[in-house]
Amino acid sequence: MFVTPAYAQAAGGAGSAFTSFIPLILIFAIMYFLLIRPQQKKLKDHQAMVNAVRRGDQVITQGGIVGKVAKVKEDGEIEVEIAEGVKVRVIKSTLASVVSKTEPAK
């Protein structure tokens, strides 16, 4: 009939600790599916686009420069012709999009 308070509290402690972590686990899962996973997919798509750039493609840089790819270099750079006779060296990873693609040479 007389139960000590310490014995009564210890009985439900293990289940209570797990249930207190469930909201934290759910928040992490929601953040993963809403933020982390789409960002990784976007990064993967951008990397594929950058690797597929070739001579003759019309591109837009993140700075807003529109031009045609004149030369693709091995060290992560490309030469973009922004006007006739005006070429600019641009880092490949700063490309925002490829406007029009050229057909590969056969």
LOTILO-363549 format. One record per residue (C-alpha): residue number from 1; residue in three letters; x negated, y, z negated. Coordinates in steps of 0.2 Angstrom, whole numbers. Layout:
% residues N
@seq: NUM, type: ALA, px: X, py: Y, pz: Z
...
//
This chain:
% residues 106
@seq: 1, type: MET, px: 0, py: 0, pz: 0
@seq: 2, type: PHE, px: -14, py: 12, pz: -3
@seq: 3, type: VAL, px: -24, py: 15, pz: 13
@seq: 4, type: THR, px: -40, py: 26, pz: 12
@seq: 5, type: PRO, px: -40, py: 41, pz: 24
@seq: 6, type: ALA, px: -57, py: 35, pz: 31
@seq: 7, type: TYR, px: -50, py: 18, pz: 36
@seq: 8, type: ALA, px: -34, py: 25, pz: 44
@seq: 9, type: GLN, px: -44, py: 37, pz: 55
@seq: 10, type: ALA, px: -57, py: 25, pz: 61
@seq: 11, type: ALA, px: -43, py: 13, pz: 68
@seq: 12, type: GLY, px: -38, py: 25, pz: 82
@seq: 13, type: GLY, px: -55, py: 33, pz: 86
@seq: 14, type: ALA, px: -61, py: 22, pz: 100
@seq: 15, type: GLY, px: -46, py: 24, pz: 111
@seq: 16, type: SER, px: -45, py: 43, pz: 107
@seq: 17, type: ALA, px: -62, py: 46, pz: 113
@seq: 18, type: PHE, px: -59, py: 38, pz: 130
@seq: 19, type: THR, px: -43, py: 48, pz: 133
@seq: 20, type: SER, px: -51, py: 64, pz: 129
@seq: 21, type: PHE, px: -63, py: 61, pz: 144
@seq: 22, type: ILE, px: -49, py: 57, pz: 156
@seq: 23, type: PRO, px: -45, py: 76, pz: 160
@seq: 24, type: LEU, px: -64, py: 79, pz: 163
@seq: 25, type: ILE, px: -66, py: 65, pz: 175
@seq: 26, type: LEU, px: -50, py: 70, pz: 184
@seq: 27, type: ILE, px: -56, py: 88, pz: 186
@seq: 28, type: PHE, px: -73, py: 82, pz: 193
@seq: 29, type: ALA, px: -64, py: 70, pz: 205
@seq: 30, type: ILE, px: -53, py: 85, pz: 211
@seq: 31, type: MET, px: -68, py: 96, pz: 213
@seq: 32, type: TYR, px: -77, py: 83, pz: 223
@seq: 33, type: PHE, px: -63, py: 80, pz: 235
@seq: 34, type: LEU, px: -58, py: 99, pz: 237
@seq: 35, type: LEU, px: -75, py: 107, pz: 237
@seq: 36, type: ILE, px: -90, py: 96, pz: 238
@seq: 37, type: ARG, px: -85, py: 83, pz: 252
@seq: 38, type: PRO, px: -78, py: 96, pz: 264
@seq: 39, type: GLN, px: -94, py: 106, pz: 262
@seq: 40, type: GLN, px: -105, py: 91, pz: 266
@seq: 41, type: LYS, px: -95, py: 87, pz: 281
@seq: 42, type: LYS, px: -96, py: 105, pz: 287
@seq: 43, type: LEU, px: -115, py: 104, pz: 285
@seq: 44, type: LYS, px: -116, py: 87, pz: 294
@seq: 45, type: ASP, px: -106, py: 94, pz: 309
@seq: 46, type: HIS, px: -117, py: 110, pz: 309
@seq: 47, type: GLN, px: -133, py: 100, pz: 309
@seq: 48, type: ALA, px: -127, py: 89, pz: 324
@seq: 49, type: MET, px: -122, py: 105, pz: 334
@seq: 50, type: VAL, px: -140, py: 112, pz: 331
@seq: 51, type: ASN, px: -148, py: 96, pz: 336
@seq: 52, type: ALA, px: -138, py: 95, pz: 352
@seq: 53, type: VAL, px: -142, py: 113, pz: 358
@seq: 54, type: ARG, px: -152, py: 113, pz: 375
@seq: 55, type: ARG, px: -157, py: 125, pz: 388
@seq: 56, type: GLY, px: -143, py: 134, pz: 397
@seq: 57, type: ASP, px: -131, py: 133, pz: 382
@seq: 58, type: GLN, px: -123, py: 150, pz: 377
@seq: 59, type: VAL, px: -124, py: 152, pz: 359
@seq: 60, type: ILE, px: -119, py: 165, pz: 345
@seq: 61, type: THR, px: -131, py: 167, pz: 331
@seq: 62, type: GLN, px: -126, py: 171, pz: 313
@seq: 63, type: GLY, px: -131, py: 189, pz: 316
@seq: 64, type: GLY, px: -119, py: 191, pz: 330
@seq: 65, type: ILE, px: -131, py: 190, pz: 345
@seq: 66, type: VAL, px: -124, py: 181, pz: 360
@seq: 67, type: GLY, px: -135, py: 174, pz: 373
@seq: 68, type: LYS, px: -141, py: 160, pz: 383
@seq: 69, type: VAL, px: -154, py: 147, pz: 377
@seq: 70, type: ALA, px: -170, py: 149, pz: 388
@seq: 71, type: LYS, px: -181, py: 137, pz: 379
@seq: 72, type: VAL, px: -179, py: 124, pz: 365
@seq: 73, type: LYS, px: -196, py: 123, pz: 355
@seq: 74, type: GLU, px: -201, py: 109, pz: 344
@seq: 75, type: ASP, px: -204, py: 118, pz: 328
@seq: 76, type: GLY, px: -186, py: 122, pz: 324
@seq: 77, type: GLU, px: -185, py: 138, pz: 335
@seq: 78, type: ILE, px: -176, py: 142, pz: 352
@seq: 79, type: GLU, px: -178, py: 157, pz: 364
@seq: 80, type: VAL, px: -162, py: 165, pz: 367
@seq: 81, type: GLU, px: -160, py: 177, pz: 382
@seq: 82, type: ILE, px: -149, py: 191, pz: 377
@seq: 83, type: ALA, px: -151, py: 202, pz: 393
@seq: 84, type: GLU, px: -160, py: 199, pz: 409
@seq: 85, type: GLY, px: -178, py: 198, pz: 405
@seq: 86, type: VAL, px: -175, py: 201, pz: 386
@seq: 87, type: LYS, px: -179, py: 185, pz: 376
@seq: 88, type: VAL, px: -178, py: 183, pz: 357
@seq: 89, type: ARG, px: -185, py: 169, pz: 346
@seq: 90, type: VAL, px: -171, py: 162, pz: 334
@seq: 91, type: ILE, px: -172, py: 149, pz: 321
@seq: 92, type: LYS, px: -161, py: 134, pz: 326
@seq: 93, type: SER, px: -152, py: 133, pz: 309
@seq: 94, type: THR, px: -146, py: 151, pz: 311
@seq: 95, type: LEU, px: -134, py: 147, pz: 325
@seq: 96, type: ALA, px: -116, py: 150, pz: 321
@seq: 97, type: SER, px: -108, py: 141, pz: 336
@seq: 98, type: VAL, px: -111, py: 135, pz: 354
@seq: 99, type: VAL, px: -99, py: 144, pz: 366
@seq: 100, type: SER, px: -102, py: 134, pz: 381
@seq: 101, type: LYS, px: -112, py: 119, pz: 384
@seq: 102, type: THR, px: -121, py: 114, pz: 400
@seq: 103, type: GLU, px: -121, py: 97, pz: 408
@seq: 104, type: PRO, px: -137, py: 87, pz: 404
@seq: 105, type: ALA, px: -149, py: 86, pz: 419
@seq: 106, type: LYS, px: -149, py: 69, pz: 428
//
